[in-house]
């Protein structure tokens, strides 16, 4: 089994149907993603429609300033120039506030926007809210997931239950192949 399959990736050839436990309102590989807007770092609102014409990586992460989320953002940042060369933009999304995102982005120097989804609308659209257990306590949280859209806004690949190490490089290779 390839490392892509182990990390939860589904190829573009997967049928565009609703998976068990998902509602029809969630995204599906092979289908266009509905337009949405979120507050973004840098003082400008971010809207999916505005990035049409470029491929797009949307990575969802649990929380600002945590080890795994910092490493994930840093790996995407290290490859940002190569993503640009591949005609691909990057945006990170979590439920943290815009103020928290601004501090995190400034501290880490990420060259891409972080989007604040405090009301979980986009997290639910992408079906990344899951029951998680930490130190014996259960709570709803964001499951680390990444989505690759083509220049027309069609979802082409998704990775769920992402393991951070090497993930950004894997997504870059997928973006280059579109």
KAWOTA-V722112 format. One record per residue. N is the residue number from 1. RES is the residue in one letter. SS is DSSP state (A for helix, B for strand, O for the rest). OMEGA is omega as a letter, one per 20 degrees, with the letter a starting at -180 (NA if undefined). Layout:
# KAWOTA-V722112
n;res;ss;omega
N;RES;SS;OMEGA
N;RES;SS;OMEGA
This chain:
# KAWOTA-V722112
n;res;ss;omega
1;X;O;a
2;X;O;r
3;X;A;r
4;X;A;r
5;X;A;r
6;X;A;a
7;X;O;r
8;X;O;a
9;X;O;r
10;X;B;a
11;X;O;a
12;X;O;a
13;X;O;r
14;X;O;a
15;X;O;a
16;X;O;r
17;X;O;a
18;X;O;r
19;X;O;r
20;X;O;r
21;X;O;r
22;X;O;r
23;X;O;r
24;X;O;a
25;X;O;r
26;X;O;a
27;X;O;r
28;X;O;r
29;X;O;r
30;X;O;a
31;X;O;r
32;X;B;r
33;X;O;r
34;X;O;r
35;X;O;r
36;X;O;r
37;X;B;r
38;X;B;r
39;X;B;a
40;X;B;r
41;X;O;r
42;X;O;r
43;X;O;r
44;X;O;r
45;X;B;a
46;X;B;a
47;X;B;a
48;X;A;a
49;X;A;a
50;X;A;r
51;X;A;r
52;X;O;a
53;X;O;r
54;X;O;r
55;X;B;a
56;X;B;r
57;X;B;r
58;X;B;r
59;X;B;r
60;X;B;a
61;X;O;a
62;X;O;a
63;X;O;r
64;X;O;r
65;X;O;r
66;X;O;a
67;X;A;a
68;X;A;a
69;X;A;r
70;X;A;r
71;X;A;a
72;X;A;r
73;X;A;r
74;X;A;r
75;X;A;r
76;X;A;a
77;X;A;a
78;X;A;a
79;X;O;a
80;X;A;r
81;X;A;r
82;X;A;r
83;X;A;r
84;X;A;r
85;X;A;r
86;X;O;r
87;X;O;a
88;X;B;r
89;X;B;a
90;X;B;r
91;X;B;r
92;X;B;a
93;X;B;r
94;X;B;a
95;X;O;r
96;X;O;a
97;X;O;r
98;X;A;r
99;X;A;r
100;X;A;r
101;X;A;a
102;X;A;r
103;X;A;a
104;X;A;a
105;X;A;r
106;X;A;a
107;X;A;a
108;X;A;r
109;X;O;a
110;X;O;a
111;X;O;r
112;X;O;a
113;X;B;r
114;X;B;a
115;X;B;a
116;X;B;r
117;X;O;a
118;X;O;a
119;X;O;r
120;X;O;a
121;X;A;a
122;X;A;r
123;X;A;r
124;X;A;r
125;X;A;a
126;X;O;r
127;X;O;a
128;X;O;r
129;X;B;a
130;X;B;r
131;X;B;a
132;X;B;r
133;X;B;r
134;X;B;a
135;X;O;r
136;X;O;a
137;X;B;r
138;X;B;r
139;X;B;r
140;X;B;r
141;X;B;r
142;X;B;r
143;X;O;a
144;X;O;a
145;X;B;r
146;X;B;a
147;X;B;r
148;X;B;r
149;X;B;r
150;X;O;a
151;X;O;r
152;X;O;r
153;X;O;r
154;X;B;r
155;X;B;a
156;X;B;a
157;X;B;r
158;X;B;r
159;X;B;r
160;X;B;a
161;X;O;a
162;X;O;r
163;X;O;a
164;X;O;a
165;X;O;r
166;X;O;a
167;X;A;a
168;X;A;r
169;X;A;r
170;X;A;r
171;X;A;r
172;X;A;r
173;X;A;r
174;X;A;r
175;X;A;r
176;X;A;a
177;X;A;r
178;X;O;NA
